[in-house]
Amino acid sequence: MARTSRPTHVVAFALVAVAALAGDAARAQTPPGTAVPVTHQQFISANPFGLMFEWINAEYERKAAPSVTWGVAGSFFSLDHSAVDYASGGMLARYYPAGAALTGFYLGARGGIYRASAGRSSDVFFGAGFELGYNWMLGAKRNVGISLGLGATRLFGGSLAGASLTIPTVRLFNLGVAF
């Protein structure tokens, strides 16, 4: 007969003990789908890399409720070689489903005024759209933020020839500070 080095009941006891200890550790973690709220009430951010390409965008976001924020945003983009300029300014509202405003995944709505010019033609549009994104709050005080997002905005009014009526909303990499 083959002889085992450990009796079966010792192995079973070891497995039960590991499962019990792992269960305590798992209960100490944040439940899936939730985020730990930040204590800060406001977040201001901009894209530092955009400055190299004459693309300026900045946002200010403030908590309105535990899972909702409101804010303002502005951007400017210029292509010197083709004399094309784009500027926008508007309001935004974001919903953080995990219940931790300013950090984690968000769904947002935005609206504002958009100005586009090409050569000697320019026009002003009103726009409304949506966005999806994610904010990471980092550091010991969780006051340094990195934000990514994208969406689309529908433009209304204006008569600039060749302009698209729907434009993308892109936050490639915003870096900011919460306070």
VODODREN-221594 format. One line per 8 residues: for each residue x, y, z of N, C-alpha, C, O. Coordinates in nm, 2 decimals. Layout:
VODODREN-221594
X:Y:Z:X:Y:Z:X:Y:Z:X:Y:Z  ...
END
This chain:
VODODREN-221594
0.08:-0.12:0.00:0.00:0.00:0.00:0.09:0.12:0.00:0.19:0.13:0.06  0.04:0.22:-0.07:0.11:0.35:-0.07:0.08:0.43:0.05:-0.03:0.43:0.10  0.18:0.49:0.11:0.17:0.56:0.23:0.18:0.71:0.20:0.28:0.75:0.14  0.08:0.79:0.25:0.09:0.94:0.23:0.17:1.00:0.34:0.17:0.95:0.45  0.24:1.11:0.31:0.32:1.18:0.41:0.24:1.25:0.51:0.28:1.27:0.62  0.12:1.30:0.47:0.03:1.37:0.56:-0.11:1.30:0.57:-0.16:1.27:0.46  -0.17:1.29:0.68:-0.30:1.23:0.69:-0.40:1.33:0.62:-0.38:1.45:0.62  -0.50:1.28:0.56:-0.60:1.35:0.49:-0.67:1.46:0.57:-0.70:1.57:0.53
-0.70:1.43:0.70:-0.76:1.53:0.79:-0.68:1.65:0.82:-0.73:1.76:0.84  -0.55:1.63:0.82:-0.46:1.75:0.84:-0.46:1.84:0.72:-0.47:1.96:0.73  -0.46:1.78:0.60:-0.47:1.86:0.47:-0.61:1.94:0.47:-0.61:2.06:0.43  -0.71:1.87:0.50:-0.85:1.93:0.50:-0.85:2.05:0.60:-0.91:2.15:0.57  -0.79:2.02:0.72:-0.79:2.13:0.82:-0.71:2.25:0.77:-0.76:2.37:0.79  -0.60:2.23:0.71:-0.52:2.34:0.65:-0.60:2.42:0.55:-0.59:2.54:0.55  -0.67:2.35:0.46:-0.75:2.42:0.36:-0.86:2.50:0.42:-0.89:2.61:0.38  -0.93:2.45:0.52:-1.03:2.52:0.59:-0.98:2.65:0.66:-1.04:2.75:0.66
-0.86:2.63:0.72:-0.80:2.75:0.79:-0.76:2.86:0.69:-0.78:2.97:0.72  -0.70:2.82:0.58:-0.67:2.92:0.48:-0.79:2.99:0.42:-0.79:3.11:0.41  -0.90:2.91:0.40:-1.02:2.97:0.35:-1.08:3.07:0.45:-1.13:3.18:0.41  -1.07:3.03:0.58:-1.13:3.12:0.68:-1.05:3.25:0.69:-1.11:3.36:0.71  -0.92:3.24:0.69:-0.83:3.36:0.70:-0.85:3.45:0.57:-0.85:3.57:0.58  -0.86:3.38:0.46:-0.88:3.46:0.33:-1.01:3.53:0.34:-1.02:3.64:0.28  -1.11:3.47:0.39:-1.24:3.54:0.40:-1.24:3.66:0.49:-1.30:3.76:0.45  -1.16:3.66:0.60:-1.15:3.78:0.68:-1.08:3.89:0.61:-1.12:4.01:0.62
-0.97:3.86:0.53:-0.90:3.96:0.46:-0.99:4.01:0.35:-0.98:4.13:0.32  -1.07:3.93:0.28:-1.16:3.98:0.18:-1.26:4.07:0.23:-1.30:4.17:0.17  -1.32:4.04:0.35:-1.42:4.13:0.41:-1.36:4.27:0.45:-1.44:4.37:0.46  -1.23:4.28:0.47:-1.17:4.40:0.51:-1.15:4.49:0.39:-1.12:4.61:0.40  -1.16:4.44:0.27:-1.15:4.52:0.14:-1.27:4.59:0.11:-1.38:4.56:0.16  -1.26:4.70:0.03:-1.38:4.77:-0.02:-1.46:4.68:-0.11:-1.40:4.61:-0.20  -1.59:4.68:-0.10:-1.68:4.59:-0.18:-1.66:4.63:-0.33:-1.63:4.75:-0.36  -1.67:4.53:-0.42:-1.66:4.56:-0.56:-1.76:4.67:-0.61:-1.87:4.67:-0.56
-1.72:4.75:-0.70:-1.81:4.85:-0.75:-1.82:4.98:-0.67:-1.89:5.07:-0.70  -1.75:4.99:-0.56:-1.75:5.11:-0.48:-1.61:5.17:-0.47:-1.51:5.10:-0.50  -1.60:5.30:-0.45:-1.48:5.37:-0.44:-1.47:5.44:-0.31:-1.57:5.48:-0.25  -1.35:5.46:-0.26:-1.33:5.53:-0.14:-1.34:5.68:-0.17:-1.26:5.73:-0.25  -1.44:5.75:-0.10:-1.45:5.90:-0.13:-1.33:5.98:-0.09:-1.26:5.94:0.00  -1.30:6.09:-0.16:-1.20:6.18:-0.13:-1.26:6.29:-0.04:-1.38:6.32:-0.06  -1.18:6.35:0.05:-1.24:6.45:0.14:-1.24:6.59:0.07:-1.31:6.68:0.12  -1.17:6.60:-0.04:-1.16:6.73:-0.11:-1.29:6.76:-0.18:-1.37:6.67:-0.21
-1.32:6.89:-0.19:-1.45:6.93:-0.25:-1.44:6.98:-0.40:-1.54:6.99:-0.47  -1.31:7.01:-0.44:-1.29:7.07:-0.57:-1.17:7.01:-0.64:-1.08:6.95:-0.58  -1.17:7.02:-0.77:-1.06:6.96:-0.85:-1.04:7.05:-0.97:-1.14:7.08:-1.05  -0.92:7.10:-1.00:-0.89:7.18:-1.11:-0.78:7.10:-1.19:-0.68:7.05:-1.13  -0.80:7.09:-1.32:-0.71:7.02:-1.40:-0.69:7.08:-1.54:-0.77:7.16:-1.59  -0.58:7.04:-1.60:-0.54:7.08:-1.74:-0.46:6.97:-1.80:-0.40:6.89:-1.74  -0.44:6.98:-1.94:-0.36:6.89:-2.01:-0.22:6.95:-2.03:-0.21:7.04:-2.11  -0.12:6.91:-1.96:0.01:6.97:-1.97:0.08:6.94:-2.10:0.16:7.02:-2.15
0.05:6.83:-2.17:0.11:6.80:-2.30:0.05:6.88:-2.41:0.11:6.90:-2.51  -0.08:6.92:-2.40:-0.14:6.99:-2.50:-0.08:7.13:-2.53:-0.08:7.18:-2.64  -0.01:7.18:-2.43:0.06:7.31:-2.45:0.16:7.31:-2.56:0.19:7.40:-2.63  0.22:7.19:-2.57:0.33:7.17:-2.68:0.27:7.18:-2.82:0.34:7.21:-2.92  0.14:7.16:-2.83:0.07:7.15:-2.96:-0.03:7.27:-2.98:-0.12:7.26:-3.06  -0.02:7.37:-2.89:-0.11:7.48:-2.89:-0.26:7.44:-2.87:-0.35:7.49:-2.93  -0.27:7.34:-2.78:-0.40:7.29:-2.74:-0.42:7.31:-2.59:-0.35:7.24:-2.51  -0.50:7.40:-2.56:-0.52:7.44:-2.42:-0.66:7.39:-2.37:-0.75:7.43:-2.43
-0.66:7.32:-2.26:-0.79:7.29:-2.20:-0.77:7.28:-2.05:-0.67:7.24:-2.00  -0.88:7.33:-1.98:-0.88:7.33:-1.84:-1.02:7.31:-1.79:-1.11:7.34:-1.85  -1.03:7.25:-1.67:-1.16:7.22:-1.61:-1.15:7.25:-1.46:-1.05:7.23:-1.39  -1.27:7.29:-1.41:-1.29:7.31:-1.27:-1.41:7.22:-1.23:-1.52:7.24:-1.30  -1.40:7.14:-1.13:-1.51:7.05:-1.09:-1.53:7.06:-0.94:-1.43:7.06:-0.87  -1.65:7.06:-0.90:-1.69:7.08:-0.76:-1.80:6.98:-0.72:-1.89:6.96:-0.80  -1.78:6.92:-0.60:-1.89:6.83:-0.55:-2.02:6.90:-0.53:-2.02:7.01:-0.47  -2.13:6.84:-0.57:-2.26:6.89:-0.54:-2.33:6.79:-0.45:-2.43:6.83:-0.38
-2.30:6.67:-0.45:-2.35:6.56:-0.37:-2.25:6.45:-0.36:-2.15:6.46:-0.43  -2.27:6.35:-0.28:-2.17:6.24:-0.27:-2.13:6.17:-0.40:-2.02:6.12:-0.41  -2.22:6.17:-0.50:-2.19:6.11:-0.63:-2.21:6.20:-0.75:-2.21:6.15:-0.86  -2.22:6.33:-0.72:-2.25:6.42:-0.83:-2.16:6.54:-0.82:-2.13:6.59:-0.71  -2.11:6.59:-0.94:-2.03:6.71:-0.94:-2.08:6.80:-1.05:-2.15:6.76:-1.14  -2.04:6.93:-1.05:-2.07:7.03:-1.15:-1.94:7.10:-1.18:-1.85:7.09:-1.10  -1.93:7.17:-1.29:-1.81:7.24:-1.32:-1.82:7.32:-1.45:-1.92:7.33:-1.51  -1.70:7.38:-1.48:-1.69:7.46:-1.60:-1.56:7.41:-1.67:-1.47:7.36:-1.61
-1.56:7.42:-1.80:-1.45:7.38:-1.89:-1.43:7.48:-2.00:-1.52:7.54:-2.05  -1.30:7.49:-2.04:-1.27:7.57:-2.15:-1.16:7.51:-2.23:-1.07:7.44:-2.17  -1.15:7.53:-2.36:-1.05:7.48:-2.44:-1.02:7.57:-2.56:-1.11:7.65:-2.61  -0.90:7.56:-2.62:-0.86:7.64:-2.73:-0.76:7.55:-2.81:-0.67:7.49:-2.76  -0.78:7.54:-2.94:-0.69:7.47:-3.03:-0.67:7.55:-3.16:-0.76:7.61:-3.21  -0.54:7.55:-3.20:-0.50:7.63:-3.32:-0.41:7.55:-3.41:-0.31:7.49:-3.36  -0.43:7.56:-3.54:-0.34:7.50:-3.63:-0.29:7.62:-3.72:-0.36:7.67:-3.80  -0.17:7.66:-3.69:-0.11:7.78:-3.76:-0.10:7.76:-3.91:-0.12:7.86:-3.98
-0.06:7.64:-3.95:-0.03:7.63:-4.10:-0.16:7.63:-4.18:-0.15:7.65:-4.30  -0.28:7.61:-4.12:-0.40:7.61:-4.20:-0.50:7.72:-4.15:-0.61:7.73:-4.19  -0.45:7.80:-4.05:-0.54:7.91:-4.00:-0.67:7.86:-3.94:-0.77:7.93:-3.96  -0.67:7.75:-3.88:-0.79:7.69:-3.82:-0.78:7.71:-3.67:-0.69:7.67:-3.60  -0.89:7.77:-3.61:-0.89:7.79:-3.46:-1.02:7.73:-3.41:-1.13:7.73:-3.48  -1.02:7.68:-3.29:-1.14:7.63:-3.22:-1.13:7.67:-3.08:-1.03:7.65:-3.01  -1.24:7.72:-3.02:-1.25:7.76:-2.88:-1.38:7.71:-2.83:-1.48:7.72:-2.90  -1.39:7.68:-2.70:-1.51:7.64:-2.64:-1.51:7.68:-2.49:-1.41:7.69:-2.43
-1.63:7.70:-2.44:-1.65:7.72:-2.30:-1.79:7.67:-2.26:-1.88:7.69:-2.33  -1.79:7.61:-2.14:-1.92:7.56:-2.10:-1.93:7.50:-1.96:-1.83:7.51:-1.89  -2.04:7.44:-1.94:-2.07:7.38:-1.81:-2.07:7.23:-1.82:-2.09:7.18:-1.93  -2.05:7.16:-1.71:-2.05:7.01:-1.71:-2.11:6.96:-1.58:-2.11:7.03:-1.48  -2.17:6.85:-1.59:-2.23:6.78:-1.47:-2.18:6.63:-1.48:-2.19:6.57:-1.59  -2.14:6.57:-1.37:-2.09:6.43:-1.38:-2.15:6.35:-1.27:-2.17:6.40:-1.15  -2.18:6.23:-1.30:-2.24:6.13:-1.20:-2.13:6.02:-1.18:-2.09:5.96:-1.28  -2.09:5.99:-1.06:-2.00:5.89:-1.02:-2.08:5.77:-0.96:-2.12:5.78:-0.84
-2.11:5.67:-1.04:-2.20:5.56:-0.99:-2.15:5.49:-0.86:-2.23:5.43:-0.79  -2.02:5.49:-0.84:-1.96:5.42:-0.72:-1.99:5.50:-0.59:-1.96:5.46:-0.48  -2.05:5.63:-0.60:-2.08:5.71:-0.49:-1.96:5.79:-0.43:-1.97:5.83:-0.32  -1.86:5.81:-0.51:-1.74:5.88:-0.46:-1.71:5.99:-0.56:-1.62:5.97:-0.65  -1.77:6.10:-0.55:-1.75:6.21:-0.64:-1.60:6.25:-0.65:-1.54:6.25:-0.54  -1.56:6.28:-0.76:-1.42:6.33:-0.80:-1.32:6.21:-0.82:-1.21:6.23:-0.86  -1.36:6.09:-0.79:-1.27:5.97:-0.81:-1.35:5.85:-0.87:-1.46:5.82:-0.82  -1.29:5.79:-0.96:-1.35:5.67:-1.02:-1.41:5.70:-1.16:-1.39:5.81:-1.21
-1.49:5.60:-1.20:-1.57:5.61:-1.33:-1.68:5.72:-1.32:-1.75:5.73:-1.21  -1.70:5.79:-1.42:-1.81:5.89:-1.43:-1.88:5.89:-1.56:-1.82:5.85:-1.66  -2.01:5.93:-1.56:-2.09:5.96:-1.68:-2.12:6.11:-1.67:-2.16:6.16:-1.56  -2.11:6.18:-1.78:-2.13:6.32:-1.77:-2.21:6.38:-1.89:-2.22:6.32:-1.99  -2.26:6.50:-1.86:-2.33:6.58:-1.96:-2.26:6.72:-1.97:-2.21:6.76:-1.86  -2.26:6.78:-2.08:-2.19:6.91:-2.10:-2.27:6.99:-2.20:-2.33:6.94:-2.29  -2.25:7.12:-2.19:-2.32:7.21:-2.28:-2.24:7.34:-2.28:-2.18:7.38:-2.18  -2.24:7.41:-2.39:-2.17:7.54:-2.39:-2.17:7.61:-2.53:-2.26:7.58:-2.62
-2.08:7.70:-2.54:-2.07:7.78:-2.67:-1.94:7.74:-2.73:-1.83:7.72:-2.66  -1.94:7.72:-2.86:-1.82:7.68:-2.94:-1.80:7.77:-3.05:-1.90:7.82:-3.12  -1.68:7.81:-3.08:-1.64:7.90:-3.19:-1.54:7.83:-3.28:-1.44:7.78:-3.23  -1.56:7.82:-3.40:-1.47:7.76:-3.50:-1.45:7.86:-3.61:-1.54:7.93:-3.66  -1.32:7.87:-3.65:-1.29:7.96:-3.76:-1.19:7.88:-3.86:-1.10:7.81:-3.81  -1.20:7.91:-3.98:-1.11:7.86:-4.09:-1.09:7.97:-4.19:-1.18:8.01:-4.26  -0.97:8.01:-4.20:-0.94:8.12:-4.29:-1.01:8.25:-4.24:-0.99:8.29:-4.13  -1.09:8.31:-4.33:-1.16:8.43:-4.30:-1.31:8.40:-4.25:-1.38:8.49:-4.21
-1.35:8.27:-4.25:-1.48:8.24:-4.20:-1.48:8.19:-4.06:-1.38:8.12:-4.01  -1.58:8.24:-3.98:-1.59:8.19:-3.84:-1.73:8.19:-3.80:-1.81:8.26:-3.86  -1.77:8.11:-3.71:-1.91:8.11:-3.66:-1.91:8.06:-3.52:-1.81:8.00:-3.47  -2.02:8.08:-3.45:-2.04:8.04:-3.31:-2.16:7.94:-3.31:-2.26:7.96:-3.38  -2.14:7.84:-3.23:-2.24:7.73:-3.22:-2.27:7.71:-3.07:-2.20:7.75:-2.99  -2.39:7.66:-3.05:-2.42:7.61:-2.92:-2.41:7.46:-2.92:-2.44:7.40:-3.03  -2.37:7.39:-2.81:-2.35:7.25:-2.82:-2.40:7.18:-2.69:-2.40:7.24:-2.58  -2.44:7.06:-2.70:-2.47:6.97:-2.59:-2.42:6.83:-2.62:-2.43:6.79:-2.73
-2.37:6.77:-2.51:-2.32:6.63:-2.54:-2.30:6.55:-2.41:-2.35:6.59:-2.30  -2.24:6.44:-2.42:-2.21:6.35:-2.31:-2.07:6.31:-2.31:-1.99:6.34:-2.40  -2.02:6.25:-2.20:-1.89:6.20:-2.18:-1.88:6.09:-2.08:-1.97:6.07:-2.00  -1.78:6.00:-2.10:-1.75:5.90:-2.01:-1.60:5.91:-1.97:-1.52:5.95:-2.05  -1.57:5.88:-1.85:-1.43:5.90:-1.81:-1.39:5.84:-1.68:-1.48:5.77:-1.61  -1.27:5.86:-1.64:-1.22:5.80:-1.51:-1.12:5.90:-1.45:-1.03:5.95:-1.52  -1.14:5.92:-1.32:-1.04:6.00:-1.24:-0.97:5.92:-1.14:-1.03:5.84:-1.07  -0.84:5.93:-1.13:-0.76:5.87:-1.03:-0.71:5.97:-0.93:-0.65:6.07:-0.98
-0.74:5.96:-0.80:-0.68:6.05:-0.70:-0.56:5.98:-0.64:-0.58:5.87:-0.58  -0.45:6.04:-0.64:-0.32:5.97:-0.60:-0.26:6.05:-0.49:-0.29:6.17:-0.46  -0.16:5.99:-0.42:-0.08:6.05:-0.32:-0.13:6.02:-0.18:-0.25:5.97:-0.17  -0.05:6.05:-0.08:-0.09:6.03:0.06:-0.22:6.10:0.09:-0.30:6.05:0.17  -0.24:6.22:0.04:-0.36:6.30:0.07:-0.46:6.29:-0.04:-0.57:6.35:-0.03  -0.44:6.21:-0.14:-0.53:6.19:-0.25:-0.57:6.32:-0.31:-0.69:6.34:-0.33  -0.47:6.41:-0.33:-0.50:6.54:-0.38:-0.44:6.57:-0.52:-0.46:6.68:-0.58  -0.37:6.47:-0.58:-0.32:6.48:-0.71:-0.40:6.39:-0.80:-0.42:6.27:-0.77
-0.46:6.44:-0.91:-0.55:6.37:-0.99:-0.50:6.35:-1.13:-0.44:6.44:-1.19  -0.53:6.24:-1.19:-0.51:6.21:-1.33:-0.65:6.17:-1.39:-0.72:6.09:-1.33  -0.68:6.23:-1.50:-0.82:6.21:-1.56:-0.81:6.18:-1.71:-0.74:6.25:-1.78  -0.89:6.08:-1.75:-0.90:6.04:-1.89:-1.05:6.04:-1.92:-1.13:6.01:-1.84  -1.09:6.07:-2.05:-1.23:6.07:-2.08:-1.25:6.10:-2.23:-1.16:6.15:-2.30  -1.37:6.06:-2.28:-1.41:6.09:-2.41:-1.56:6.10:-2.42:-1.63:6.05:-2.34  -1.61:6.16:-2.53:-1.75:6.17:-2.55:-1.78:6.24:-2.69:-1.69:6.24:-2.77  -1.90:6.29:-2.70:-1.93:6.36:-2.83:-2.03:6.48:-2.79:-2.10:6.47:-2.70
-2.02:6.58:-2.87:-2.10:6.70:-2.86:-2.17:6.73:-2.99:-2.10:6.74:-3.09  -2.29:6.76:-2.98:-2.37:6.79:-3.10:-2.38:6.95:-3.10:-2.42:7.01:-3.00  -2.35:7.00:-3.22:-2.35:7.15:-3.24:-2.48:7.19:-3.30:-2.53:7.12:-3.39  -2.53:7.31:-3.26:-2.65:7.36:-3.32:-2.63:7.51:-3.36:-2.55:7.58:-3.29  -2.69:7.55:-3.47:-2.67:7.69:-3.52:-2.54:7.70:-3.59:-2.47:7.61:-3.61  -2.52:7.83:-3.64:-2.40:7.86:-3.71:-2.41:7.81:-3.86:-2.50:7.74:-3.89  -2.32:7.86:-3.94:-2.32:7.83:-4.08:-2.18:7.81:-4.14:-2.17:7.84:-4.26  -2.09:7.77:-4.06:-1.95:7.76:-4.11:-1.95:7.64:-4.21:-1.98:7.52:-4.17
-1.91:7.66:-4.33:-1.91:7.56:-4.44:-1.81:7.45:-4.40:-1.70:7.47:-4.36  -1.86:7.33:-4.42:-1.77:7.21:-4.39:-1.76:7.17:-4.25:-1.68:7.07:-4.22  -1.82:7.23:-4.16:-1.81:7.20:-4.02:-1.90:7.08:-3.99:-2.01:7.06:-4.04  -1.85:6.99:-3.90:-1.92:6.87:-3.86:-2.02:6.92:-3.75:-1.99:7.01:-3.68  -2.14:6.86:-3.75:-2.24:6.89:-3.65:-2.22:6.81:-3.52:-2.27:6.85:-3.42  -2.14:6.71:-3.52:-2.10:6.64:-3.40:-1.95:6.63:-3.39:-1.88:6.59:-3.49  -1.90:6.67:-3.28:-1.75:6.67:-3.26:-1.71:6.59:-3.14:-1.80:6.57:-3.05  -1.60:6.53:-3.14:-1.55:6.45:-3.02:-1.51:6.54:-2.91:-1.47:6.65:-2.92
-1.54:6.49:-2.79:-1.49:6.55:-2.66:-1.38:6.45:-2.61:-1.41:6.34:-2.57  -1.26:6.50:-2.60:-1.15:6.41:-2.56:-1.07:6.48:-2.45:-1.03:6.59:-2.45  -1.05:6.40:-2.34:-0.96:6.43:-2.23:-0.85:6.33:-2.23:-0.86:6.23:-2.16  -0.75:6.35:-2.31:-0.64:6.25:-2.33:-0.57:6.23:-2.20:-0.54:6.11:-2.16  -0.53:6.33:-2.13:-0.46:6.32:-2.00:-0.46:6.46:-1.93:-0.39:6.55:-1.97  -0.55:6.47:-1.84:-0.56:6.59:-1.76:-0.49:6.56:-1.62:-0.51:6.46:-1.56  -0.41:6.65:-1.58:-0.34:6.64:-1.45:-0.39:6.76:-1.37:-0.40:6.87:-1.42  -0.42:6.73:-1.24:-0.47:6.84:-1.16:-0.45:6.82:-1.01:-0.38:6.72:-0.97
-0.51:6.91:-0.94:-0.50:6.91:-0.79:-0.64:6.93:-0.73:-0.72:7.01:-0.78  -0.66:6.85:-0.63:-0.79:6.86:-0.55:-0.76:6.94:-0.43:-0.66:6.93:-0.36  -0.86:7.02:-0.39:-0.85:7.10:-0.26:-0.98:7.12:-0.20:-0.99:7.18:-0.09
END
